[in-house]
Amino acid sequence: MAKAIIIGAGIGGLSTAIAMGKVGIDVAVFEKTADLKDIGAGIILYPNAVKALRTLDVFESVAAAGSYARSGIYKNSAGKTLVELDLTSLGIDLESIAIHRAELQRALAAKAGRENIHLGKVLTNFEQESGQIICTFADGPTAAAEFLIGADGLHSAVRKQLLDDGEPPYAGCYAWRGVSSPQQGGIADESGLLVFGKGIQFGAFPIGKGKTYWFGAVADTQGVQGRRSKKDVRQAFVGWPGPVNALIEATAEADILAHDLYDRDPSPIWGTGLVTLLGDAAHPMVPFMGQGGCQAMEDSVALAYAIKSENNYVKALRNYELARMRRTANYVMQSRKAQADSLSQSALVCWLRDLILPLIPKKQMIERLHTLTNYEMPSL
């Protein structure tokens, strides 16, 4: 049986391991961390990712650990409701699941097979020799396979050796993230909240098991720097609508995460020979369309389909890249635009946003913001 080496045991890497198994490829997943800890916060799996979950036969376990996202409210920082959305009443197939990233990772790892995941393995080099990939790790032993998939995230070691294009640039904003438990602050089951301010926004949604994930995003040229405490978050949202402050207060100080946000311009090269990239290693994007993890899951299915459809692995990897580059580049650019709209520091733009949002037909708003329901997921 042919074998693939996957670097990275995040959403993209584990999804790819599952997808490869479905098309008859043996896998070895190498993850640099020593443990698959409960890290991260929440994620919404939009309809395109839900299609991937079904294709990978892991939908039921993921859905059981999360919460269906079926409605939402948009407000401004003064507390005025701009839009209320009830997806079940719009006649649009928008099956979405909100879940803690750790729960998603657990479900994917269980399906991929823990025996296929090797922890504490830091990739230092790879070479292509006689139709094989040879990977070397910091602890010494090597691994060989028919092809290599770099799914090792924003600071990808595979990408660094392939493209040597430096670190991703700072995107001009940072984010705080947290999980409030038990659920507090008026966030009803299956209902999300998004609140817009001037150069700042706050969002929250239930992620199952009585927990609510929240985030605050701030436009800033300097990055988060030392502003990592609950006090910093509290000060940023003084006077905002009740649920915002209640969720912050209901979150333990140690559970508040702070990150600068990054992306890259779309690249015309994702791989060479028997090596390719996937997910954030290939096309990192800011989170304002909620498509980073979702696009990685799409990648995993598309890559497995390419391998299934072409016996020559070099050709198969290039076919995969060609199939995915345009769509992912589109989401990189849409995400940047959504960031600019959401975090505008112009008083005029913010006033116009608050004026125009309530006037947009709800069905049109959903279709324009998340044109995801008509994506054709390849069959494995």
C-alpha positions as CSV (number, residue, x, y, z in Angstrom):
1,M,0.0,0.0,0.0
2,A,1.3,3.5,-0.9
3,K,2.0,5.8,2.1
4,A,1.7,9.5,2.7
5,I,3.5,11.5,5.4
6,I,1.4,14.3,6.8
7,I,3.2,17.0,8.8
8,G,0.8,18.5,11.4
9,A,-2.1,17.0,13.4
10,G,-4.4,20.0,13.3
11,I,-7.8,20.1,11.5
12,G,-6.3,19.9,8.0
13,G,-3.7,17.2,8.8
14,L,-6.2,14.9,10.6
15,S,-8.9,15.4,8.0
16,T,-6.3,14.5,5.3
17,A,-5.3,11.4,7.2
18,I,-9.0,10.3,7.2
19,A,-9.5,11.1,3.6
20,M,-6.3,9.3,2.5
21,G,-7.5,6.2,4.3
22,K,-10.7,6.3,2.3
23,V,-8.8,6.1,-1.0
24,G,-6.5,3.3,0.1
25,I,-3.4,5.3,1.2
26,D,-1.6,4.4,4.4
27,V,-0.7,7.5,6.5
28,A,1.8,8.6,9.1
29,V,1.0,11.9,10.8
30,F,3.9,13.7,12.5
31,E,3.0,16.5,15.0
32,K,5.7,18.7,16.7
33,T,3.8,19.1,20.0
34,A,4.2,16.4,22.6
35,D,0.5,16.1,23.3
36,L,-2.8,16.8,21.6
37,K,-3.9,19.2,24.4
38,D,-7.2,21.0,24.7
39,I,-6.0,24.1,23.0
40,G,-7.7,26.8,21.1
41,A,-11.3,28.0,21.5
42,G,-14.3,27.7,19.2
43,I,-14.9,27.2,15.5
44,I,-18.0,27.3,13.3
45,L,-18.0,24.5,10.7
46,Y,-20.0,26.1,7.9
47,P,-22.0,24.0,5.3
48,N,-19.0,23.3,3.1
49,A,-17.1,21.9,6.1
50,V,-20.2,19.9,7.2
51,K,-20.2,18.4,3.7
52,A,-16.6,17.4,4.3
53,L,-17.5,15.9,7.7
54,R,-20.1,13.7,6.0
55,T,-17.7,12.7,3.2
56,L,-15.1,11.7,5.9
57,D,-17.7,9.8,7.9
58,V,-17.1,11.8,11.0
59,F,-20.2,14.0,11.0
60,E,-22.1,12.2,13.8
61,S,-19.3,12.3,16.3
62,V,-18.6,16.0,15.6
63,A,-22.3,17.0,15.7
64,A,-22.7,15.2,19.1
65,A,-19.9,17.2,20.6
66,G,-21.0,20.6,19.3
67,S,-24.0,22.9,18.8
68,Y,-26.0,23.6,15.7
69,A,-25.6,27.3,14.6
70,R,-29.1,28.3,13.4
71,S,-29.6,31.9,14.3
72,G,-27.8,35.1,15.1
73,I,-28.0,38.7,16.1
74,Y,-26.0,41.6,14.8
75,K,-25.7,44.7,17.0
76,N,-23.6,47.8,17.3
77,S,-21.6,48.7,20.3
78,A,-24.4,51.0,21.6
79,G,-26.7,48.0,21.8
80,K,-28.9,48.7,18.8
81,T,-30.0,45.5,17.1
82,L,-29.1,45.7,13.3
83,V,-30.1,42.3,12.1
84,E,-31.8,39.2,13.5
85,L,-31.3,36.0,11.5
86,D,-33.2,32.8,11.9
87,L,-31.7,30.4,9.3
88,T,-34.4,27.8,9.7
89,S,-37.0,30.3,8.4
90,L,-35.0,31.5,5.4
91,G,-35.4,28.4,3.2
92,I,-31.6,28.1,2.8
93,D,-29.7,24.9,3.5
94,L,-27.1,26.3,6.0
95,E,-26.4,23.4,8.3
96,S,-23.5,24.6,10.5
97,I,-22.0,23.3,13.7
98,A,-20.2,25.3,16.3
99,I,-17.7,23.3,18.4
100,H,-14.7,23.7,20.6
101,R,-11.5,23.1,18.5
102,A,-10.3,20.5,21.0
103,E,-13.5,18.5,20.6
104,L,-13.2,18.6,16.8
105,Q,-9.6,17.5,17.0
106,R,-10.5,14.6,19.3
107,A,-13.2,13.4,16.9
108,L,-10.9,13.7,13.9
109,A,-8.0,12.0,15.7
110,A,-10.2,9.1,16.8
111,K,-11.3,8.6,13.2
112,A,-7.8,8.9,11.8
113,G,-6.5,6.4,14.3
114,R,-4.3,7.3,17.2
115,E,-1.8,4.7,16.1
116,N,-1.1,6.8,12.9
117,I,-0.3,10.0,14.9
118,H,3.3,10.4,16.1
119,L,3.8,13.2,18.7
120,G,6.8,15.3,19.6
121,K,8.2,14.9,16.0
122,V,9.8,18.1,14.7
123,L,10.5,18.1,11.0
124,T,14.0,19.4,10.2
125,N,14.4,18.4,6.5
126,F,12.9,16.4,3.7
127,E,14.4,15.1,0.5
128,Q,13.0,13.5,-2.7
129,E,15.0,10.4,-3.7
130,S,14.1,7.7,-6.3
131,G,10.4,8.4,-6.3
132,Q,10.2,8.6,-2.5
133,I,10.1,11.3,0.2
134,I,12.6,11.0,3.1
135,C,11.8,13.1,6.2
136,T,14.3,13.8,9.0
137,F,13.2,14.8,12.4
138,A,14.9,16.5,15.3
139,D,15.1,13.4,17.4
140,G,17.0,11.5,14.7
141,P,14.9,8.8,13.0
142,T,13.8,9.3,9.4
143,A,10.5,8.3,7.7
144,A,9.8,7.4,4.0
145,A,6.7,7.6,1.9
146,E,5.4,8.1,-1.6
147,F,4.5,11.7,-1.0
148,L,4.5,14.4,1.7
149,I,1.7,16.8,2.7
150,G,2.6,19.9,4.7
151,A,-0.4,20.6,6.9
152,D,1.7,22.2,9.6
153,G,0.0,25.6,9.8
154,L,0.9,29.2,9.6
155,H,4.6,28.8,10.4
156,S,4.9,25.7,8.2
157,A,8.3,24.0,8.2
158,V,7.4,22.3,5.0
159,R,6.6,25.6,3.3
160,K,9.8,27.1,4.6
161,Q,11.9,24.5,2.9
162,L,9.7,24.5,-0.3
163,L,9.3,28.3,-0.8
164,D,11.6,30.1,1.6
165,D,9.2,33.0,1.5
166,G,9.6,34.2,5.0
167,E,7.2,34.6,7.9
168,P,3.5,35.6,7.1
169,P,2.9,39.3,7.5
170,Y,0.9,40.8,10.4
171,A,-2.6,41.6,9.2
172,G,-3.1,44.8,11.2
173,C,-5.3,43.4,13.9
174,Y,-5.2,41.1,16.9
175,A,-7.8,39.0,18.7
176,W,-8.7,37.8,22.2
177,R,-10.5,34.5,22.5
178,G,-12.2,32.7,25.4
179,V,-14.7,30.1,26.4
180,S,-17.3,30.9,29.0
181,S,-18.7,28.1,31.1
182,P,-21.3,27.7,32.2
183,Q,-23.2,29.6,29.5
184,Q,-24.0,33.1,30.5
185,G,-24.9,36.5,29.2
186,G,-28.1,35.9,27.2
187,I,-26.5,33.7,24.5
188,A,-29.3,31.3,23.7
189,D,-28.8,27.8,22.4
190,E,-28.0,27.8,18.7
191,S,-27.9,31.6,18.6
192,G,-24.8,33.6,17.8
193,L,-24.0,37.3,18.5
194,L,-21.8,39.7,16.5
195,V,-21.3,43.3,17.8
196,F,-19.6,46.0,15.7
197,G,-17.8,49.0,17.1
198,K,-15.3,51.5,15.6
199,G,-12.1,49.5,14.8
200,I,-13.3,46.7,17.1
201,Q,-15.8,43.9,17.2
202,F,-17.1,41.1,19.5
203,G,-18.6,37.8,18.6
204,A,-20.0,34.8,20.5
205,F,-21.7,31.5,19.9
206,P,-22.6,28.4,21.8
207,I,-20.3,25.4,21.2
208,G,-22.1,22.7,23.0
209,K,-21.9,21.2,26.5
210,G,-23.1,24.5,28.0
211,K,-20.1,26.5,26.8
212,T,-20.0,29.7,24.8
213,Y,-17.0,30.7,22.7
214,W,-16.3,34.4,22.3
215,F,-13.8,36.6,20.6
216,G,-12.8,40.2,20.4
217,A,-11.0,41.6,17.3
218,V,-9.1,44.9,17.4
219,A,-7.6,46.9,14.5
220,D,-4.1,47.9,15.7
221,T,-0.8,48.5,13.8
222,Q,1.3,47.4,16.8
223,G,-0.3,44.0,17.6
224,V,-1.5,42.7,20.9
225,Q,1.9,43.1,22.7
226,G,1.2,42.9,26.4
227,R,-2.5,43.3,26.4
228,R,-3.4,39.8,27.4
229,S,-5.3,40.0,30.7
230,K,-9.0,40.0,31.5
231,K,-8.6,43.6,32.6
232,D,-7.3,44.6,29.1
233,V,-10.3,42.9,27.5
234,R,-12.8,44.4,29.9
235,Q,-11.4,47.9,29.3
236,A,-11.7,47.5,25.5
237,F,-15.5,46.7,25.8
238,V,-16.6,49.1,28.5
239,G,-20.2,50.1,27.9
240,W,-20.9,47.4,25.3
241,P,-24.2,45.4,25.4
242,G,-24.8,43.2,28.5
243,P,-23.9,39.8,27.0
244,V,-20.4,41.1,26.0
245,N,-19.3,42.0,29.5
246,A,-21.1,39.0,31.1
247,L,-19.2,36.5,28.9
248,I,-15.8,38.2,29.6
249,E,-16.5,38.1,33.3
250,A,-17.5,34.4,33.2
251,T,-14.2,33.4,31.6
252,A,-11.2,32.4,33.8
253,E,-8.2,34.6,33.3
254,A,-6.0,31.6,32.3
255,D,-8.5,30.7,29.6
256,I,-8.2,34.0,27.7
257,L,-6.0,33.7,24.6
258,A,-4.4,36.6,22.8
259,H,-3.1,36.4,19.2
260,D,-1.8,38.7,16.5
261,L,-3.5,37.8,13.2
262,Y,-1.7,37.0,10.0
263,D,-2.3,36.0,6.4
264,R,-0.4,35.7,3.1
265,D,-1.0,36.8,-0.5
266,P,-2.2,33.9,-2.5
267,S,0.8,31.9,-3.8
268,P,1.0,30.3,-7.3
269,I,3.2,27.5,-5.9
270,W,2.1,25.1,-3.2
271,G,4.5,22.2,-4.0
272,T,7.0,20.5,-6.2
273,G,7.5,16.9,-7.1
274,L,6.1,14.7,-4.4
275,V,5.4,17.5,-1.9
276,T,2.4,19.8,-1.5
277,L,0.8,22.1,1.1
278,L,-2.6,22.2,2.6
279,G,-4.7,24.5,4.9
280,D,-2.9,27.4,6.6
281,A,0.4,26.2,5.3
282,A,-0.8,26.8,1.8
283,H,-3.3,29.7,2.2
284,P,-3.5,31.3,5.6
285,M,-6.4,33.8,5.9
286,V,-7.8,36.1,8.6
287,P,-10.8,34.6,10.4
288,F,-13.4,37.2,9.4
289,M,-15.2,34.8,7.0
290,G,-14.7,31.8,9.3
291,Q,-13.2,29.8,6.5
292,G,-9.7,28.9,7.7
293,G,-10.5,25.4,9.1
294,C,-13.3,24.9,6.6
295,Q,-11.1,25.4,3.6
296,A,-8.5,23.0,5.1
297,M,-11.2,20.4,5.3
298,E,-12.2,21.0,1.7
299,D,-8.5,20.7,0.8
300,S,-8.3,17.3,2.4
301,V,-11.1,15.8,0.4
302,A,-9.9,17.4,-2.8
303,L,-6.4,16.0,-2.3
304,A,-7.7,12.5,-1.7
305,Y,-9.9,12.8,-4.8
306,A,-6.9,13.8,-6.8
307,I,-4.9,10.9,-5.5
308,K,-7.8,8.5,-6.2
309,S,-8.1,9.8,-9.8
310,E,-4.4,9.8,-10.9
311,N,-1.9,7.0,-10.4
312,N,1.1,9.4,-10.9
313,Y,1.5,11.1,-7.6
314,V,3.4,14.1,-9.0
315,K,0.5,14.8,-11.4
316,A,-2.1,14.1,-8.7
317,L,-0.6,16.7,-6.4
318,R,-0.4,19.3,-9.1
319,N,-4.0,18.5,-10.1
320,Y,-5.1,19.0,-6.5
321,E,-3.3,22.4,-6.3
322,L,-4.8,23.5,-9.6
323,A,-8.3,22.5,-8.3
324,R,-7.9,24.4,-5.0
325,M,-5.9,27.6,-5.7
326,R,-8.6,29.8,-7.2
327,R,-11.2,29.0,-4.5
328,T,-8.8,29.4,-1.6
329,A,-7.4,32.6,-3.0
330,N,-10.9,34.0,-3.3
331,Y,-11.5,33.4,0.4
332,V,-8.2,34.9,1.4
333,M,-9.3,38.1,-0.4
334,Q,-12.9,38.0,0.9
335,S,-11.6,37.5,4.4
336,R,-9.5,40.6,4.0
337,K,-12.5,42.6,2.8
338,A,-14.6,41.3,5.7
339,Q,-11.9,42.4,8.1
340,A,-11.8,45.9,6.5
341,D,-15.6,46.2,6.8
342,S,-15.8,44.8,10.3
343,L,-12.9,46.7,11.8
344,S,-13.2,50.0,10.0
345,Q,-11.9,52.9,12.1
346,S,-13.9,55.5,10.0
347,A,-16.8,57.0,11.8
348,L,-18.6,57.5,8.4
349,V,-18.1,53.9,7.4
350,C,-19.4,52.7,10.7
351,W,-22.4,54.9,10.5
352,L,-23.1,53.7,7.0
353,R,-22.7,50.0,8.1
354,D,-25.2,50.5,10.9
355,L,-27.6,52.2,8.4
356,I,-27.3,49.7,5.5
357,L,-27.1,46.3,7.3
358,P,-30.7,46.4,8.4
359,L,-31.8,47.1,4.8
360,I,-30.2,44.1,3.2
361,P,-32.6,41.2,2.6
362,K,-31.7,38.5,5.0
363,K,-31.6,35.7,2.5
364,Q,-29.3,37.8,0.3
365,M,-27.0,38.6,3.3
366,I,-26.6,34.9,4.0
367,E,-25.9,34.0,0.4
368,R,-23.5,36.8,-0.1
369,L,-21.5,36.4,3.1
370,H,-21.4,32.6,3.0
371,T,-21.7,31.4,-0.6
372,L,-21.0,27.9,0.6
373,T,-24.1,25.8,0.0
374,N,-23.5,25.2,-3.7
375,Y,-19.9,23.8,-3.3
376,E,-19.7,20.4,-4.9
377,M,-17.7,18.1,-2.6
378,P,-15.8,15.4,-4.5
379,S,-16.9,11.9,-3.8
380,L,-14.4,9.5,-2.2
